[in-house]
Amino acid sequence: MPAQQRKPALLVLSFLAVCAIASLVGTTGAAYLASPGKYCGVVVFDRWGSCLLLGGPYVVHVSRKVSDDLLPYKGKAMQLDAQDVTQGGMTAEYVMINKYRIIGPAPDTNRRYPVDTLQLVASDAFGSTGKPRFVVEIRNAGRSAVRVDRSLIGIVLLRSGAPDLPVSDEVSTDLIGAGGIGSGSFMSYTRSNNLRFSWGYTVDMRTRPPAKFMIAPGQLVKIRLTFKLYPGQYQLIFDYGGGAQMDEKSIASNAISFDMNDKRRATLIE
């Protein structure tokens, strides 16, 4: 694939989509420009206190100055009417909501891929080697089979801001990954202390589900991943839903906080 075609595809993994520009999602990186309007996602406060909205492979930040109003909604899929939205970060890679009105729960309108009876459970599989390996379980707690779209399973990896880089007061973390299970693997790099570090993840193909699959009542599907990470503080969350419309209900897993030491060994942080 030519370089000029690869670039937008890579940008899709890190740029952040919003409800207001739903019709543009999935075209090019320019489609993820910040814009006032309706934003949807599960309300999450990360280990450093930053507030995020998670909707499948897409993530939106909420300014610390106004995020306290969302504390009662932690873990719930909400819809916000954002009046003041900016785009920033060192590479303009995230959308930041600075002023908003809470509309209410995110609409539950996706009848083709419903999320109401689904549960996501994340766990570590570090083992004795300390490699950053993880398992996400997708459980069907309902009474009917549920159809799942693999491309809507999001992988959100956060890292504490590097001390040598200018980090906004509104964001204490770098969103270094917002990809999905739809991609079997992903590799990229970042710089810290004038050094270049590569990172990425690989999905265990033996556990990677088909593009579309069914989960029977009371059943679950396990997906295993292995990350390649440089030293630092991290947090990993899986989520599902949202999709191209970005105006629908989504769900999120528990968060796993962990640190990577200089020997590239992972340690869980309670």
N, C-alpha and C positions, 0 to 999 in steps of 0.2 A: 504494500500500500504506500503511495507517495507520502512524503513528509507533510505536505499541506493538507492531506486528508486525515493523517493520524492526529494532528494537533487538536482539532475540535473534539475528536473522540476522547482524548485524554482529559480535555477540559471538562467534559461532561462528568467525569469521576470526581472532580473537586469543586466545580461551581455549584451554586445552590439555587434550587428552583423555588418558585412561589406560586400560590394559587392564582394571583391576579394575571399571570402570564401563562396560564395553563396551555393555551393553544400553541405556544411557541416551544414548549418543553420537548427536548429530544432532537432539536434541529442542529444548533451550533452553540458554542460557549456563549455567544452574544445573547442568547435567549434568556440567560439567567441574570440579566441586569435588574437591580433593585427597583421596585416600583410600589407605590401605595396600593392598598387593596386588601383582599381577604387572604390570609395565610392559615394553613392547617398543619397540625402535627401533635404528637404526644409531647406533653410538657415534661422536660427533664432538666434537673439541676445536677451538673457534673460534680466531680469530687473537689473541684476548685471553686465552686459556687456560681459558675456561669450558667445561664439559662438557655436552653435550646428547644426548638420544635422539631421533632423527628417525624418524617413521613416517607417511609420506604427508604430509597437511596438518597433522599434529599433532606437537607438540614438548614434551619434558619436560626440565627442568634437573636436573643432579646436583650436589650441594654440592661445592665445592672441597675441603672437609675430607676427603671420602671418594672423590673422583673418580680418584685415582691408581691405584686398583685396576683401573680400566677402561682404562688406557693400553695394555696389551697387546692390547686389542680394538678399537682405532681402525679405523673403516671397516667393522666387522662388525656384523651385526644380532644383538643379544643380548636375552635376557629376564632381568629382574631381579625378585627378590622383595623389595619395599620394605616395611620395618617402620616407618619414620618418614618421613612425608610431610607437607609444609606447602604452603600456598598464599600467595603474597605478591606483592611488587612494588608499585609506586605505585597500580596499579588492580587488584591481586589477579589478575593476568592469567596468571601462570605457576604450574606445579606444580614443587615442588622436592623431590627425594629426598635425605634426610639420612642414612639408614641403609638398607643393602640387603644381600642375598645374591645372588651371581651364579648363576643357574640353569643357563645355558648358551646355545647359539645359539637365536635366535627360531624358533618352530615354522614349518616350511614346509608349511602345510596348505591354502593357497589354490590349489586345482586349477583353478578357473575363471579366475583371473588370476595365473598363476605369474610369479615374478620371477627364478628361478634363471639363466636365459640372457639376461636383459636387462642392459644397461649404460646408465648415464646419463653424458653428457659435456657439461659446461657451458663456454661460451666467451664472450668479450666481443665486441661489435661496435660499439665506441665510434666508430671512424672519425675523420675529421679534425675533426668537430664536438665530440667529447668527450661526446656524449649517452650516458647510462647505458643502453645497449641490450645485450641478451644473447640467446644462442641456446642452447637445450638440445636435445641429440640423444638420442633413445631408440633404442638399437641392439639387434638380436636376434642374439646370437652363437651361438645354438643351431642345431639341425638341423630343428626343427619351427616352424611358425607359432605366434605367441603373441598371445593376445587381451589388449588393454590397456583399462583403464577410465580415462578422462580425469580423473574426479573424484578419483582417488588420486594424481595428480601434484602434489606439494607444492612451494610456493615459500616458502623460508625466508630472510627478510632480517633481518640483525642490524646493529645500530649501537652504537658505543661509548657508554657512559653519559655523559649530559650533565653537565658539571662543576658546574652550579648546582642539580642535583637530587640528592636523597638516594638513592644506589644501594647496595644490600646488598653486603657484603663477599663474599657468595657468588656474585654475578652482576655481572660487569664489563660486560655488554652489555644493551641493551634489545632485546627481541624486538619489532620494530615491524611485522613482517608474517609471518603464517603462513597464507597463503591457498592457492589452487590454480588450476590451469589451467581448472578447471570454470567459474570466473567469468572472463568476458572482460575485465573491468577492475575495479579497486578504487581508491577514493580515501578518504583519511582525513586527520587532522591531529594534530599534537602541539605542545607548547609547550616553549620553551627560552629562557632569559634573558628571561622575561616576554614573549616574542614567539611568535606563532602561525605554524606552518609546515605547509603541506599537502604530502602525498606520496601516491604511488600507483603503479599500473602498468597497462599496457594490453597485451593479447595481440594480436599481429598476426593478424587474422581470416583472412588468406590462408594462414596456417600452422597455425591452430588445428585440431586433429584432431576427428573426430566424438566423440560421447560414449563410444562403444565402437568400437574399431578393431583390425585385425589387422596384425601386422608379420611379414613373411615372413623365413625364414632368411637371414642376411647382409644384410638391409635395415635402413634407419633412417628415423626420422621427425624432422624438425627443427621446433622451435617457437620463434618469435621474440617477444621482449618488450621494451617500452620503459618505463623507470621515470621518475617525476618525484620528485626527491629534493632535500632541502636540504643545506647543507654539513655535512661530518662524515666519520667513518671507518665503512666498511661491509664486510659480507661477505655473499655470496649463495650459497645452496646449493639444489639441486633434489633432491627425493627422490620415491620411488614405493613404494606398497604400504600395508600397515597397514589403512587403511580403518576402517569402523565397528566391526569386531571388535577391532581394536587388539591382537590376540594372534597376529599372523602376521608372517612375514619381510618386510622392506622393504629397499630399496637406496637409495644416495645418490650424488650426483655429486661431482666435485671441487669444492672451494670456490674462489670468486673474491673476492679481497680488493681493495678499491678505496677511494679517497678522492674526495670531492666538494669542490671549492674554492668560494670566494665567487661565482665566475662560473658556477656549476653545471656545471662541466666535470669529467668523471670521469677518474681516473688509476689505472692498475693498480698494485697493491702486491705485490711478490714475497714 
